[in-house]
Amino acid sequence: MARARTERSDLAEERFIRSLRFRHEAAPAVPSYPFSIPAVRALAEAGEIELGPVTFLVGENGTGKSTLLEAVANAAGFNPEGGSRNFHFSTRDSHSQLSQALMLIRNAERPLRDGFFFRAESFFNVATQIDQLGVVDSYGGVSLHEMSHGEAFVALLKHRVRYGFYVFDEPEAALSPARQLAALRMIYDRMRAGAQFLIATHAPILMSLPGAVIYALSERGLARVPYTETEHFLLSRSFFASPERMLSHLLADDAESEASPEPQPESRAKPRAKRR
């Protein structure tokens, strides 16, 4: 009996996009936004980072996750505001020029013919475009506007995600914990069928997917880390182990108005990147 796809040693070789390579000749001589973001500077210094069948970008707000994700989606030919490669609408030209400095190292044996760029912040506009193009059948036969945000994303996963490269920006935004688990299973099944994902997320549930590549973005740059060394896992574990203790610290009368939990020790993981 043949082994399941997840047990095959060549699953990683079936990726559509093998890695991201920084093109220094396309970057400004004096770094300005978004080239001045620490994570982007770290990518430039590394030269190239590997992508897995599923890759997560994690980190605090403002560390550049969405900026880097959007640049990859744009370099892959997706509409900057979201949708498939056949979507060309625009409500605001706000995407950066970072995509011009990124080269996607593709798999010559797997040409990219399908995919989707999901952005939580502009999915309403994408749903409108789907209705206007008359392609509702590809998303389950019901207008996404007639569903909740979470139901619409699950419908996207169920009916639209097939055998391609899928870029998701904070898909957990409207998902309950139970729906996050359901989404995790669907992503896992699509991965086994040959799809590839690049996902920016704050959700510990989603980033727990076995075998996923995780890059942590921070003011220190960009580093590949194990799931159990992500701040999201460590902070969630600390909270659920003793919520009373953490709440007592967080809500103390002498706490600052914008208090934050005690920082976790820095991960010792080092960037695993190719230098060119």
N, C-alpha and C positions, 0 to 999 in steps of 0.2 A: 504494500500500500504506500502511495506517495505521501511524503511528509507535508504538513500544512505549510503555507507560504511563510509564516513567521518563523519556522524552524530551518528555512533554507539559508545557507551561508551567503547566497548571492542576492538576498533581498535588497541590500544597500546598493548593489550594482544596477538595480532597476529604477533608480531615481531619474527624474527628468532633468533636474538641476543638481549637479554634483557639488558645486561650491560657488561662493561669491568672491570675485577678485576685484581689488581696487585698482582703478586706472589713474595713476598719479598724473599722467599727462593731461587728463581732463579736469583736474582739480585746480582751484586757484592757488597761486603762489603764496598768498597770504590768506590763511584759512579764515573764512567768515561763516556765518550760519548757513547751512547745517554742518559744514566741514569742521567747525570748531567744537562740536559736541564731543565729549570724551570718548564715547563709544565709536564714533566715526573716526576719530583720530587713531584709536586703537586698531580699527580695521585697516586703516591706511598703513600703520606701522607693521601689522602682521602681513599685509599683502593679500592674504586669501584665507577664508574660513570655510570649513566643510559644512554641508547640509546633509541631514539624515532623511530617511523616509518621512519622519515627523521631527520638526525642529521648533523649539519654543524660544521666544525672546521674552525675558522677564526682567523686572527691575522696577524701581520707584517711578512715580509720575515725573515726567520731564527729563528722563534719561535718554530719550531718542528712539524708543521702541517703534512707535508709530511712524516716525520720520524715516527710519531705516526700512521698515516694512513697506511703506508706500513707494519708496525708491525701487525696491526689488520688484514690486508689482508693476510699476511703470516700465522698468527695464524688461519685464517679461511680456509686455504688450497689453496689459490690462488698462482699462480706463481709470484715471487717478481717483475718481470718486466712487469707484466700485463697479461690479458687474463682470461680465465675461469680456473676452477680447473683441467681441462684436458690439460692445456698448461704446458710444462716442459722445454722450451728453456731457454738459458741463454747466454747473450753476455758479461756480466760483473757481477761478484759476489760482489755486493756492498751493499747489505742489512745488516742492523744491527742485533744484537742479542736481541733486545728489545722484539720481538715476543715470545721468550721463557719465558719472565716474565709476559706475558699477558694471562689471562684465559678468554675466551669468555663464558659468562653465557647464555646458549642456552635455547630455548623453547622446552621442551621435546615433546610437541604436534605438533611441526612444524620442522621436521628434514630438514636440509639444503641440498638441492639437486641441486640447480642452483645458479648462480651468475656470477659476472664479476668484474675484477679489471682494471680500466681505469687509465692510467698514460699518461698525455699529452706528457711528455718528451720521452717516449719509445713506443708510439702508432704506429710509423712507423714499428718497429720490430714486433709488434703484428699483424699488417696488413699483413706483409710478411708471418708470421706463419700461418695465416688464409688461405692465398693462397696455401701454401705448404701442408697444411692438407686437402685441397679440401673441405672446409666447407663454401665456399663463400655464398651458398644458405641461410645459417642461418643469413646472414647479408644483405639480400636484393637481392642477386643474381649478384651483381656487385662488382668487387674487390675494396676494400677501397683505394687502390693506385690510382684508376682512379677518385677519388673525392678529393676535397679540405679537409683540416684538419677538418674544421667545418662541412662540409657535411658528412664526415665519422663518426663523433661523433653523428650527428643527425640520421644517418642510424643505428648506434649501438643502440641508444635509441629506435628507431622505430621498429627494427626487432629482436634485441637480448635480450633486457630487458623484462623479463616476471614476473615470480613469484619466486623471490629469494632475495639474499643479494648482493647489488651492491655498490662497493667502487670506488669513483671517486676522482681523484686528479686533481684539477684545470681544470674542464671540460670547463670552459669559455675561455680558452686560445685562441681558434680560432673562437669564436662565436661573431657575431655582436650583438648589443643590441636586435634587432628583433629576432635573433636566440636564444638568451638567454631566451627571453619570451616564445618562442616555446618550448625550452627545459624544462622550468619551468612547462609548462602545461603538457608535457609528463611525467615528474617525478611525478607530482600531480596525474595524471590518473593511473600510475603504482602503486603508493602508495595506492590509493583507491582499486586497484585490489589485494593488499596483498604483494607487494614488499616492501623491506626495503632498505634504502640508508644511507651511511655514506660518506659525501662529504667535502673535503677541498676546500675552495674557497675564492677569493677576490671580488666576484661579488655581490654587493648589491641587484641586481635583483633576483638572484637565492636564496639568503638567506632570501628573503622576503616570502618564501612559508609559508602559514598559518599553525600554529601548529608545526612547526619544532623546534627541540631542537638545541640551538646554544651554543657552548663552545668557549669562547675567550681565545686564548693562547697568553701569553705575558711574559716579563721578570719577572712579578710578579707571574706567574704560570698559572693556568687554572681556569676559572670561567664560570658558566652558566649565560647567559645574554639575555635579551629581544632584539628583532631585532632593535628596535628604540634606544637602548643604545650601539649598536655596533659602533666602530669608523668608519666603512665603511659607515653606514647610516648617521652619524652625519657630517662627512666630505663631503659626496656627497651633502647632503642637504645644507650645508653652501656654497659650491661652486656654485650650481645651483641657490641659492637664490640671490647671488651677485658675479658672476664670475669676474666682473671688479675689485671689491674690493680685492678679494683674489689674482688675478693676479698682481694687483698693489703692494701688499705686497710681493708676491713671487718673482717678477721680479725687485724689487727695486735695485738701484745701490749699496746700502750698504748691500744687502742680501748676505748671505754666498753662496758659489758655490754649496753646497749641502743643500740648504735651505729646510725646511719642514714647513708645516702650523703649526700655534699655536696648541698645544695639547689640546684635549678636556678634560673636567673634568673626572676623573676616575669614572667608574660605581660603584654604591654602591651595585650591585648585589653580593651575596656571593655564593660560590660553593654549589651546591645542590648535595651532594655526600653521599654515605653510608660509614660508617666506620666499618671496620671489626676487 
